[in-house]
Amino acid sequence: MFESILLGILLVVMTTVIHYESLALASKMVERHVLGARRTIFSLVLLLPLIHLLEVSLYAVSYFLMRDEFHLGSLKGDFLDTFATYLYFSLETFATIGFGDIVPDGPIRFLAGIEGLNGTLLMGWSGSFVFIVMQRYWRFAKLDSGE
């Protein structure tokens, strides 16, 4: 369990840094209107899921290593044992969907709980960022479109 806690803390720090730096870069892009307000907003909304997928991938690699390399739990359910399964489990955990078709067992469960909390916070951060950008630049985006 101690390993799961340490790994969870490390992943929260890593994903927070990735998210912060990505949003800082996106903020610079938005402020410069590099592509025009409309295309910039559109690009931002397309970029955010890619950032989240990178973060989800870090958790997926961690689940894979915890199970296969360090024998710290497993995933239970009816699934093919491929990396895509770990990615799928990580995505549903990060987004707090939790379909229940794949269930963590052992110390890996603690990491899954941390991922759910971390994912909720990071998605909320993204949502608030988009809200602020839309509030600030929506009128310019409408002008770009000719309205």
Secondary structure, DSSP 8 states (H G I E B T S, - for coil): -HHHHHHHHHHHHHHHHHHHHHHHHHHHHHHHTTT-HHHHHHHHHHHHHHHHHHHHHHHHHHHHHHHHTS---EEEES---SHHHHHHHHHHHHTT---SSEEEETTHHHHHHHHHHHHHHHHHHHHHHHHHHHHHHHHHHHHHTT-
